[in-house]
């Protein structure tokens, strides 16, 4: 065994002759081997220790370096955190919303300046939850409602809520709140508040405009229907009564056209105010367009109460209205329908009140009428009549009748008035009083009007007597037809007829509905040479002023005056006035509805030159009219003899 190098060094130092002394080597061998082994073990342990020391130092260095890096990262994170907090704080202060953060006990943990401005908060308010709550509640319109919501949120801390706050100073705030959660734990609640006053006011304005008439400020049809639906539900639950009134102004169009649209608008506003003042607080007044109004009479005690209110409304409208310094008179036709007698739904009541209103117009206007099943039957008949009328002309059911127009001086037939007559395929005669209004309402009158004009001109072109003339009634819709004058001229030219042999009859009401349109139309046909007559003179809205500016040739005295000539002094006075007026204006006069020789004699004596009526002849077919031309009509002098 080789000895450890350190042991050999010691032996050479202390036993120089050891290497040569075998006996000594043998004696010390075991000892020296043990010592050498100890040296070797010591070397091994020292090597292990040195190695261990080397490893520990490296680890310490690494850990130190890691600690330095962590500290650097911590400093960096702290800076970033401070930057984030600064950014968050700046954002919080810059937002237009007021932000409030509270813990689970209600203590304020964070807020921004905008919150203080929105809720007018001071530091004292923010220092105590109860003080903050009381201050906010004092500013609200409905604090009890917000308290209920707060209690609900307190009981459901994980709930999210959104809503609006109406403040006593008129402002409107929108709010949103949600729980603040950290690591899955609810540590508080975040509130945000935003001033929505401007948007709220805009929405309210838009809603008001959507539900109200822009001119009068009254409810419109949509809002009226909503109120009526609610009232009907309440009446059904309480077994109550209500009524719907439909009001239409009778002479508004005349005022609107003659005085101007601005005056018409002012008049509508004045009417709305007067009607509103005459109603109860529980009633609803609506303007549904033009000169039409709807009224909801809610919570009626009995049926007669609706009639009483209706009459009161008509009465207040009969009083003159002061508009732009002028007194104006306006009347109305009113229809009423009662719940539950006349209908149980909003649409039924409005529709049936409308029917009753039209019935009031047919009864002379300026009155009130109640709905009845008979009215509905009449409406259904008109609908059926309209359906049949659509194809009546194609089926050849419409034909022309001619009523002779005679000279009162010698009872000579000088012309005729062309009239439409309708006989259905089943042989039933339909009165013009029934089908003409339906034709006007549906627009069929334009087609029928063209037809009767051409029929009349065809007949006139077959007459050898060139002195005969033909008169044809025009409708209001035909006056609006800008192409009709040109068509008339072409029809006259095609038949080689002199234009003055054609006379167009229009009513006073038609002339006053649109003065400019009527004037333009009549001037054009007059320019072609066609004559113009005012039919039913004295029964419309005569201001007599229109006789100055409208191109008119003939006045026709209405049959209502002629009928009463023998019995009523006022009828005679009116007839004399019309004849005198016509003479001064150099207008011809035709008296309608002459049914007896006494009326004919009076009219002749007063200077009336022309007349027509059953005394001379009823309307005839063209064939019967031709026969009548060959039979002399007895003169008044012959009758006296």
JOLINZI-V300712 format. One line per field, one symbol per residue. phi: phi as a letter, one per 20 degrees, with the letter a starting at -180 (. if undefined). Layout:
BEGIN
phi->???
END
This chain:
BEGIN
phi->.eefgffffffffdcfeffdeffffffdgfffffffffgffffffffffffffffffffffffffffffffffffffffffffffffffffffeffeedcdcefenffdbadffffffdledfffeebgfffffffffeefcfffffffffffffcfefdbcacddefenfcdecccbfecclmdfdrbddcccfdgfffffffffffffdcffeemffefffgfffffffffffffdlecbbddddcffcffffffeeofffffffffffffffffeeefeecdcddplddcdcdeelfeafffffffgffffffffffdeclmdecdcdbdccccddefdrddfffffffffgfffffffeomlbdcefbgffffffffffffffffgdffffmeecedcdfddeffclefdrbdececccffeneedfgfeefgffffenffffffffffffffffffeefffefccdcfdeffffeefefgffgfffffgeldfgfedcddcegfffefbffffffffffffffofecceelfndedfdmfffedefcdcddfffffffefeccffffffffffffffffeldfcceemfdbffffffffffnfecbbqffeafgcfgfffffffedfegfffffff
END
